C-alpha cells in the first residue's frame, strides 16, 4: 500500500506523485498550471480531489470510469486551444482494491473470483498540455467525440 494505511490513501499518493512528476518534467511548478482535470473510480472522485487540494491547483473533476483519461485530455485540449489555460494537467488513477470494494466484492470478504471476472489496474497517469508549438509539450491537433445511436 506504498506506506499508507488504506488503499484510498495509496491511490491519492500515486496520483499526486504522477502529477508532480509530469509538472517537474515539464519544467514547471504547480503555480504554472491553470487547471487539473481528472478523476478516479471512487465516490465523489475523492482521490483526485484530495490530490488537487494537495497540489493547490484548480480542479475540474471528471467521472468517466475507463474513459476518464481520454475525457481529461479532450477537456484539457479545449481549454488550452481556446485560450482559457496556458498549461492543463490531465490525470487519472485507479486502485484494484478500492475498485473491488466499490463495485464488486471487498477483498476482506475473500470472495472467489470467476475466471471471466475483470481486474482494475492499480496505477496513475498524468500529462501536461500546452497550446504552444515551441514548447515540447503534448498538443492536441483534433478530437472526436462519439455519438450515441439508438437502433429501433
C-alpha positions as CSV (number, residue, x, y, z in Angstrom):
1,X,0.0,0.0,0.0
2,X,3.0,2.2,-0.6
3,X,3.4,3.1,3.1
4,X,-0.2,4.2,3.5
5,X,-2.8,3.0,5.9
6,X,-5.6,2.5,3.4
7,X,-5.9,1.7,-0.3
8,X,-7.6,5.0,-0.9
9,X,-4.7,6.9,0.6
10,X,-2.3,4.9,-1.6
11,X,-4.3,5.9,-4.7
12,X,-4.2,9.5,-3.7
13,X,-0.4,9.3,-3.2
14,X,0.0,7.6,-6.7
15,X,-1.9,10.4,-8.4
16,X,-0.1,13.1,-6.6
17,X,3.2,11.5,-7.5
18,X,2.3,11.2,-11.1
19,X,1.0,14.8,-11.3
20,X,4.2,16.1,-9.6
21,X,6.4,14.1,-11.9
22,X,4.6,15.4,-15.0
23,X,4.8,19.0,-13.8
24,X,8.6,18.7,-12.9
25,X,9.4,17.0,-16.3
26,X,7.7,19.9,-18.0
27,X,10.0,22.3,-16.1
28,X,7.0,23.9,-14.4
29,X,5.6,24.3,-10.8
30,X,2.0,23.7,-9.7
31,X,1.6,27.5,-9.8
32,X,2.0,27.4,-13.6
33,X,-0.8,25.0,-14.1
34,X,-4.2,26.7,-14.8
35,X,-6.4,23.6,-14.2
36,X,-6.0,20.0,-13.1
37,X,-8.6,17.9,-15.0
38,X,-9.1,14.3,-14.0
39,X,-10.7,11.8,-11.8
40,X,-10.8,8.3,-10.4
41,X,-13.2,5.4,-9.8
42,X,-14.2,6.3,-6.2
43,X,-17.3,8.0,-4.9
44,X,-17.0,11.8,-5.2
45,X,-13.8,11.3,-7.1
46,X,-12.1,11.5,-3.7
47,X,-8.5,10.5,-4.7
48,X,-8.3,13.1,-7.5
49,X,-10.0,15.8,-5.4
50,X,-7.5,15.3,-2.5
51,X,-4.6,15.2,-4.9
52,X,-5.7,18.6,-6.4
53,X,-6.0,20.0,-2.9
54,X,-2.5,18.8,-2.1
55,X,-1.1,20.4,-5.3
56,X,-3.2,23.6,-4.8
57,X,-4.4,23.6,-8.5
58,X,-7.9,24.5,-9.5
59,X,-9.7,21.2,-10.1
60,X,-12.2,20.1,-12.8
61,X,-13.4,16.6,-11.7
62,X,-14.4,14.0,-14.2
63,X,-16.0,10.7,-13.7
64,X,-15.9,8.6,-16.8
65,X,-14.6,5.3,-15.4
66,X,-12.4,3.8,-18.1
67,X,-12.7,6.9,-20.3
68,X,-11.5,9.4,-17.6
69,X,-8.1,9.9,-19.1
70,X,-9.3,10.5,-22.6
71,X,-12.0,12.8,-21.3
72,X,-9.5,14.8,-19.4
73,X,-7.3,15.1,-22.5
74,X,-10.3,16.3,-24.5
75,X,-11.3,18.9,-21.9
76,X,-7.7,20.0,-21.4
77,X,-7.2,20.4,-25.1
78,X,-10.3,22.5,-25.4
79,X,-9.1,24.7,-22.5
80,X,-5.6,25.2,-23.9
81,X,-6.6,25.6,-27.5
82,X,-9.4,28.0,-26.6
83,X,-7.0,30.3,-24.7
84,X,-8.5,29.6,-21.3
85,X,-5.4,27.8,-20.0
86,X,-1.7,28.1,-20.6
87,X,-1.0,24.7,-19.1
88,X,-3.5,22.0,-18.2
89,X,-2.7,18.9,-16.1
90,X,-4.7,15.9,-17.3
91,X,-4.7,12.9,-15.0
92,X,-6.5,9.8,-13.7
93,X,-5.9,7.0,-11.2
94,X,-7.4,3.7,-10.0
95,X,-6.6,1.1,-7.5
96,X,-7.6,-2.6,-7.7
97,X,-8.6,-2.9,-4.1
98,X,-10.6,0.3,-4.0
99,X,-12.5,-0.6,-7.2
100,X,-13.2,-4.1,-5.8
101,X,-14.6,-2.6,-2.7
102,X,-16.6,0.0,-4.6
103,X,-18.0,-2.1,-7.5
104,X,-17.6,-5.8,-6.7
105,X,-16.7,-7.6,-3.5
106,X,-14.4,-6.2,-0.8
107,X,-11.2,-8.1,-0.7
108,X,-11.8,-8.6,3.1
109,X,-14.7,-11.0,2.2
110,X,-12.4,-13.4,0.4
111,X,-15.0,-14.0,-2.3
112,X,-13.5,-16.2,-5.0
113,X,-13.3,-14.6,-8.5
114,X,-14.6,-16.4,-11.5
115,X,-12.2,-16.8,-14.5
116,X,-14.2,-14.3,-16.6
117,X,-14.0,-11.5,-13.9
118,X,-12.4,-8.2,-14.7
119,X,-9.5,-6.6,-12.9
120,X,-8.9,-2.9,-12.4
121,X,-5.4,-1.5,-12.8
122,X,-3.5,-0.1,-9.9
123,X,-1.9,3.0,-11.3
124,X,-2.0,6.7,-12.1
125,X,-1.1,8.8,-15.1
126,X,-0.7,12.5,-15.8
127,X,0.3,14.7,-18.7
128,X,0.7,18.5,-19.0
129,X,-0.8,20.1,-22.1
130,X,0.2,23.4,-23.7
131,X,-1.2,25.2,-26.7
132,X,2.1,26.4,-28.0
133,X,4.3,24.6,-30.5
134,X,7.6,26.0,-29.3
135,X,7.4,24.0,-26.1
136,X,7.9,20.3,-26.1
137,X,4.5,19.6,-24.6
138,X,1.9,17.2,-26.0
139,X,-0.6,19.1,-28.0
140,X,-3.9,18.1,-29.4
141,X,-4.5,18.7,-33.1
142,X,-8.0,17.4,-33.2
143,X,-10.6,15.4,-31.2
144,X,-13.7,13.5,-32.0
145,X,-16.4,12.7,-29.5
146,X,-18.6,9.7,-30.2
147,X,-22.3,9.8,-30.9
148,X,-24.9,7.6,-29.3
149,X,-27.1,5.9,-31.7
150,X,-30.4,4.1,-31.0
151,X,-31.5,1.4,-33.4
152,X,-35.2,1.0,-33.4
